[in-house]
Amino acid sequence: MDKGFFMNLKENMKLTNWVSPDYSRLPDFIIGGAMKSGTTTLHTILNTHPKVFIPKDEIHFFDIDNIFQHNDFNFYDKVNDKWLSQDMIENPSRMWDWYLSKFNEKEKFIKGEDSTTYLASGIAAQRIALQKKDIKLIFLLRHPTKRAYSQYYHLLRSGRATYSFEDTIKFNPSSILTRSLYKEQLETYYKYIPKERIKVVLFEDLVRDTETIIEEVCQFLKIDFNMLDKDVFSIHSNKSMLPISPKLQVIFNRFLGECRNTRYIKALPNICSVNNLKTPIYTKFINRSHQIINQKIERKPARMKDSTKQFLDKYFSRELSGLDELVGEEILDKWFDN
């Protein structure tokens, strides 16, 4: 752990604002990613435990001002030429009140939260480490190529993918590949947080032997595994809802891209009420028409092109070299052919 980081805390107002004023209401554990790696399924299963409480939605508090992870949490008022952002420096009391309110009156529970961007956010690791509570972290890792492909379809249906998968790799690779760079991300967390407070779970193991993995997680969190109903081990949450025509969805996303972040206007601590950010009537009409023409249905994505999979597997195999030694588990052989 970086001792210099903590020695400089008192002199750094930017960091002291990130120390919770009420550590008792902080979560006891965080499911921190990776995105599209089974975090929703784990959340759903754990939340059935009578001693566990997890807020319904992802909160993203500890990296809420990270523009690279949450560019759609910032709003530009064209009329008044000003930005609204999630700034801890300006009003820390409002930020902390918003976050801690998620856990109000849940003192008798083991409290958790899940935010799938945390693993990829080095700043989140530092801020979690600052807290006067030994928050435990659970990270789920998935075959990096398959995870990136799944993330692409998430971006597609949520209006943020404006190219095909292959063209996204060419023109904006960071949008779908960065969150699969687990080795460097875990190195950051191990730098600031003791390894015994971090549990790494493979998505493939969770799917293959759900009951065993959940038992391990319960042991890690020190909760009674036997209090879970056995039916929960068949839960698979967040099933894919994909548009009938991905190509038509790409065109639609390009056309209405400017309006896609309005969904967060009132879902953040610094609430946006700027009139010119409201969704115009004509946009709502086009959006509704598109939903009728290009409905989303529950189905698996088309199979990834073999050439693309081979290309990405080669890239990730090289970039993740050393992951096994870092985590202390044989992982890469489960993902890549020797």
C-alpha positions as CSV (number, residue, x, y, z in Angstrom):
1,M,0.0,0.0,0.0
2,D,1.3,3.5,-0.9
3,K,2.0,5.1,2.5
4,G,2.9,8.4,0.9
5,F,-0.7,8.6,-0.4
6,F,-2.1,8.6,3.1
7,M,0.7,10.9,4.5
8,N,-0.4,13.6,2.1
9,L,-4.1,13.2,2.9
10,K,-4.3,16.0,5.4
11,E,-2.6,18.5,3.1
12,N,-4.9,17.6,0.1
13,M,-8.4,19.1,0.3
14,K,-9.4,17.2,-2.8
15,L,-8.8,14.0,-0.9
16,T,-10.1,14.9,2.5
17,N,-13.5,15.7,1.0
18,W,-13.7,12.1,0.0
19,V,-13.5,10.8,3.5
20,S,-17.0,9.9,4.7
21,P,-18.5,11.9,7.5
22,D,-20.3,8.8,8.7
23,Y,-18.4,5.6,8.2
24,S,-21.1,3.5,9.9
25,R,-23.5,4.0,6.9
26,L,-20.8,3.1,4.3
27,P,-21.3,-0.2,2.5
28,D,-19.5,-3.2,3.9
29,F,-18.7,-4.5,0.4
30,I,-18.7,-3.3,-3.1
31,I,-19.2,-5.4,-6.3
32,G,-16.9,-3.3,-8.5
33,G,-17.0,-4.8,-12.0
34,A,-16.0,-5.8,-14.5
35,M,-18.9,-4.6,-16.7
36,K,-20.8,-7.5,-18.4
37,S,-19.2,-10.1,-16.2
38,G,-22.1,-11.3,-14.1
39,T,-22.3,-8.4,-11.5
40,T,-26.0,-8.1,-11.8
41,T,-26.5,-11.8,-11.3
42,L,-24.3,-11.8,-8.2
43,H,-26.1,-8.7,-6.9
44,T,-29.5,-10.4,-7.4
45,I,-28.4,-13.6,-5.6
46,L,-26.8,-11.8,-2.6
47,N,-29.7,-9.4,-2.3
48,T,-32.0,-12.4,-1.6
49,H,-30.0,-13.1,1.6
50,P,-32.1,-12.0,4.7
51,K,-29.0,-10.3,6.2
52,V,-27.9,-8.4,3.1
53,F,-29.1,-5.1,1.6
54,I,-27.9,-3.8,-1.8
55,P,-29.5,-0.7,-3.5
56,K,-31.3,-1.6,-6.7
57,D,-29.3,0.6,-9.1
58,E,-25.6,1.1,-9.6
59,I,-24.4,4.2,-7.8
60,H,-20.9,5.0,-9.2
61,F,-20.2,7.4,-6.3
62,F,-16.5,6.8,-5.9
63,D,-15.7,7.7,-9.5
64,I,-18.8,9.9,-10.2
65,D,-16.6,12.8,-11.5
66,N,-14.4,10.6,-13.8
67,I,-15.3,12.0,-17.2
68,F,-13.7,9.0,-19.0
69,Q,-16.0,6.6,-17.2
70,H,-19.1,8.8,-16.9
71,N,-19.1,11.5,-19.7
72,D,-22.9,11.4,-19.6
73,F,-22.9,12.6,-15.9
74,N,-21.9,16.1,-17.1
75,F,-24.3,18.5,-18.8
76,Y,-23.6,21.5,-20.9
77,D,-26.1,24.4,-20.9
78,K,-25.7,25.9,-24.3
79,V,-28.0,28.9,-23.5
80,N,-26.0,30.0,-20.5
81,D,-22.6,28.6,-21.6
82,K,-21.9,26.7,-18.5
83,W,-21.3,23.1,-17.3
84,L,-23.0,21.1,-14.5
85,S,-20.8,18.3,-13.2
86,Q,-20.7,16.0,-10.1
87,D,-18.1,18.1,-8.2
88,M,-17.2,17.0,-4.7
89,I,-15.1,20.2,-4.0
90,E,-18.1,22.6,-4.5
91,N,-20.6,20.9,-2.2
92,P,-19.2,17.8,-0.4
93,S,-22.1,17.6,2.1
94,R,-24.7,17.3,-0.7
95,M,-22.6,14.5,-2.4
96,W,-22.2,12.5,0.8
97,D,-25.8,13.0,1.9
98,W,-26.9,11.6,-1.5
99,Y,-24.6,8.6,-1.3
100,L,-25.2,7.7,2.4
101,S,-29.0,8.1,2.0
102,K,-28.8,4.9,-0.2
103,F,-28.1,3.0,3.1
104,N,-30.4,4.8,5.5
105,E,-32.0,2.6,8.2
106,K,-30.0,-0.5,7.0
107,E,-27.7,-0.7,10.0
108,K,-28.7,-4.2,10.9
109,F,-27.8,-5.5,7.4
110,I,-24.5,-6.3,5.7
111,K,-24.7,-3.5,3.2
112,G,-23.3,-3.6,-0.3
113,E,-23.4,-1.7,-3.6
114,D,-22.4,-2.5,-7.1
115,S,-20.8,-0.1,-9.6
116,T,-19.3,-1.8,-12.7
117,T,-16.9,1.1,-13.5
118,Y,-14.9,0.9,-10.3
119,L,-12.4,-1.8,-11.4
120,A,-11.4,0.4,-14.4
121,S,-11.2,3.6,-12.2
122,G,-7.9,4.1,-10.4
123,I,-9.4,7.1,-8.6
124,A,-12.1,4.9,-7.1
125,A,-9.5,2.6,-5.6
126,Q,-7.8,5.6,-3.9
127,R,-11.1,7.0,-2.6
128,I,-12.3,3.6,-1.2
129,A,-9.0,3.1,0.5
130,L,-9.4,6.5,2.3
131,Q,-12.5,5.3,4.2
132,K,-12.4,4.6,7.9
133,K,-14.1,1.3,7.2
134,D,-12.5,-1.9,5.8
135,I,-14.8,-2.1,2.7
136,K,-14.4,-5.4,0.9
137,L,-14.3,-5.6,-2.9
138,I,-15.6,-8.3,-5.3
139,F,-14.4,-8.2,-8.9
140,L,-15.8,-10.5,-11.5
141,L,-13.6,-11.1,-14.6
142,R,-14.8,-12.6,-17.9
143,H,-13.0,-13.7,-21.0
144,P,-11.8,-10.3,-22.2
145,T,-12.8,-10.6,-25.8
146,K,-16.3,-11.9,-25.0
147,R,-16.7,-9.3,-22.3
148,A,-15.8,-6.5,-24.8
149,Y,-18.3,-7.9,-27.4
150,S,-21.1,-8.0,-24.8
151,Q,-20.3,-4.4,-23.8
152,Y,-20.5,-3.3,-27.4
153,Y,-24.1,-4.6,-27.6
154,H,-24.9,-2.9,-24.3
155,L,-23.7,0.4,-25.8
156,L,-25.6,-0.4,-29.0
157,R,-29.0,-0.8,-27.3
158,S,-28.4,2.1,-24.9
159,G,-27.7,4.5,-27.9
160,R,-24.0,5.0,-27.5
161,A,-22.5,2.7,-30.2
162,T,-22.4,4.6,-33.5
163,Y,-20.2,2.1,-35.5
164,S,-20.2,-1.7,-36.1
165,F,-18.1,-3.8,-33.7
166,E,-15.2,-3.9,-36.0
167,D,-15.3,-0.2,-36.8
168,T,-15.5,0.6,-33.1
169,I,-12.3,-1.3,-32.6
170,K,-10.8,0.8,-35.4
171,F,-12.0,4.2,-34.5
172,N,-12.8,4.1,-30.7
173,P,-11.2,1.0,-29.2
174,S,-11.0,2.4,-25.7
175,S,-14.8,2.5,-25.4
176,I,-15.0,-1.3,-25.4
177,L,-11.5,-2.7,-24.8
178,T,-10.2,-0.8,-21.8
179,R,-12.4,-2.5,-19.2
180,S,-10.9,-5.9,-20.2
181,L,-7.4,-4.8,-19.1
182,Y,-7.8,-6.5,-15.7
183,K,-4.1,-6.9,-14.8
184,E,-3.3,-3.2,-14.6
185,Q,-6.6,-2.4,-13.0
186,L,-6.1,-5.0,-10.2
187,E,-2.5,-3.8,-9.7
188,T,-3.9,-0.4,-8.8
189,Y,-6.3,-1.9,-6.3
190,Y,-3.7,-4.1,-4.7
191,K,-1.5,-0.9,-4.4
192,Y,-4.0,0.8,-2.1
193,I,-6.2,-1.9,-0.6
194,P,-4.9,-5.1,1.2
195,K,-5.3,-8.2,-0.9
196,E,-7.3,-10.0,1.8
197,R,-10.1,-7.5,1.3
198,I,-10.4,-8.3,-2.5
199,K,-12.2,-11.3,-3.9
200,V,-11.7,-12.1,-7.6
201,V,-14.4,-14.3,-9.2
202,L,-14.4,-15.6,-12.8
203,F,-17.6,-15.2,-14.7
204,E,-17.1,-18.6,-16.3
205,D,-16.8,-20.3,-12.8
206,L,-19.9,-18.4,-11.6
207,V,-21.9,-19.8,-14.6
208,R,-20.5,-23.3,-14.4
209,D,-20.8,-23.8,-10.6
210,T,-22.9,-21.1,-9.2
211,E,-23.5,-22.7,-5.8
212,T,-19.8,-23.2,-5.0
213,I,-18.9,-19.7,-6.1
214,I,-21.7,-18.1,-4.0
215,E,-20.6,-20.1,-1.0
216,E,-17.1,-18.8,-1.4
217,V,-18.4,-15.2,-1.7
218,C,-20.5,-15.7,1.5
219,Q,-17.4,-16.9,3.3
220,F,-15.6,-13.9,2.1
221,L,-18.3,-11.6,3.4
222,K,-18.8,-13.6,6.6
223,I,-22.5,-14.2,6.0
224,D,-24.4,-17.5,6.4
225,F,-24.5,-19.3,3.1
226,N,-27.2,-21.7,4.4
227,M,-29.7,-18.8,4.7
228,L,-29.9,-18.5,0.9
229,D,-32.8,-20.3,-0.8
230,K,-31.5,-23.0,-3.1
231,D,-33.6,-21.7,-6.0
232,V,-31.4,-18.6,-6.3
233,F,-28.6,-20.6,-7.9
234,S,-30.6,-20.8,-11.1
235,I,-30.9,-17.0,-11.4
236,H,-29.4,-15.4,-14.5
237,S,-30.1,-11.6,-14.5
238,N,-29.7,-8.9,-17.1
239,K,-30.5,-11.1,-20.1
240,S,-29.8,-9.4,-23.4
241,M,-32.5,-7.4,-25.1
242,L,-31.2,-6.6,-28.6
243,P,-32.7,-4.6,-31.5
244,I,-34.0,-6.6,-34.4
245,S,-31.7,-4.7,-36.7
246,P,-28.3,-3.7,-35.2
247,K,-27.4,-1.8,-38.4
248,L,-30.6,0.3,-38.1
249,Q,-29.8,0.9,-34.4
250,V,-26.3,2.3,-35.3
251,I,-27.9,4.7,-37.7
252,F,-30.4,5.8,-35.1
253,N,-27.7,6.3,-32.5
254,R,-25.8,8.6,-34.8
255,F,-28.8,10.6,-35.6
256,L,-29.9,11.2,-32.0
257,G,-26.6,10.9,-30.2
258,E,-26.8,14.4,-28.7
259,C,-29.9,13.5,-26.6
260,R,-28.7,10.2,-25.2
261,N,-27.5,11.4,-21.8
262,T,-30.7,13.0,-20.8
263,R,-31.6,9.9,-18.8
264,Y,-29.3,11.0,-16.0
265,I,-30.6,14.5,-15.6
266,K,-32.4,13.8,-12.3
267,A,-30.6,10.7,-11.1
268,L,-27.4,12.3,-9.7
269,P,-26.6,14.4,-6.6
270,N,-26.1,17.6,-8.6
271,I,-29.4,17.6,-10.4
272,C,-29.8,19.2,-13.8
273,S,-32.9,21.2,-14.5
274,V,-31.7,23.2,-17.5
275,N,-34.6,23.6,-19.8
276,N,-32.6,23.2,-23.0
277,L,-31.5,19.8,-21.9
278,K,-35.0,18.4,-21.8
279,T,-35.8,16.0,-24.6
280,P,-37.6,17.8,-27.5
281,I,-41.1,16.6,-28.6
282,Y,-39.8,15.7,-32.0
283,T,-37.0,13.6,-30.5
284,K,-39.5,11.7,-28.4
285,F,-41.6,11.0,-31.5
286,I,-38.7,9.7,-33.5
287,N,-37.5,7.6,-30.5
288,R,-40.9,6.1,-30.1
289,S,-41.2,5.4,-33.8
290,H,-37.8,3.7,-33.8
291,Q,-38.8,1.5,-30.8
292,I,-41.8,0.3,-32.8
293,I,-39.9,-0.3,-36.0
294,N,-36.8,-1.8,-34.5
295,Q,-38.0,-3.5,-31.4
296,K,-35.7,-5.0,-28.8
297,I,-36.2,-8.7,-28.2
298,E,-34.5,-11.2,-25.9
299,R,-31.9,-13.0,-28.0
300,K,-28.2,-13.6,-28.2
301,P,-25.9,-11.4,-30.3
302,A,-24.8,-12.7,-33.7
303,R,-21.6,-14.7,-33.4
304,M,-18.4,-12.7,-33.4
305,K,-16.4,-12.9,-36.6
306,D,-13.6,-15.5,-36.2
307,S,-11.0,-13.1,-37.5
308,T,-12.0,-10.5,-35.0
309,K,-12.0,-13.0,-32.1
310,Q,-8.5,-14.2,-33.0
311,F,-7.2,-10.6,-33.3
312,L,-8.6,-9.6,-29.9
313,D,-7.6,-12.9,-28.2
314,K,-4.0,-12.3,-29.3
315,Y,-4.1,-8.7,-28.0
316,F,-5.5,-9.6,-24.6
317,S,-3.4,-12.7,-24.2
318,R,-0.3,-10.4,-24.5
319,E,-1.8,-7.5,-22.4
320,L,-2.9,-9.8,-19.6
321,S,0.3,-11.7,-19.2
322,G,1.1,-12.0,-15.5
323,L,-2.5,-11.9,-14.4
324,D,-2.3,-15.5,-13.0
325,E,0.7,-14.6,-10.8
326,L,-0.9,-11.4,-9.7
327,V,-4.2,-13.0,-8.6
328,G,-2.7,-16.3,-7.5
329,E,-5.0,-18.4,-9.7
330,E,-4.8,-20.0,-13.1
331,I,-7.0,-17.8,-15.3
332,L,-5.5,-17.3,-18.7
333,D,-5.5,-21.0,-19.6
334,K,-9.3,-21.0,-19.0
335,W,-9.7,-18.2,-21.6
336,F,-7.0,-18.8,-24.3
337,D,-5.9,-21.8,-26.2
338,N,-2.2,-22.6,-25.7
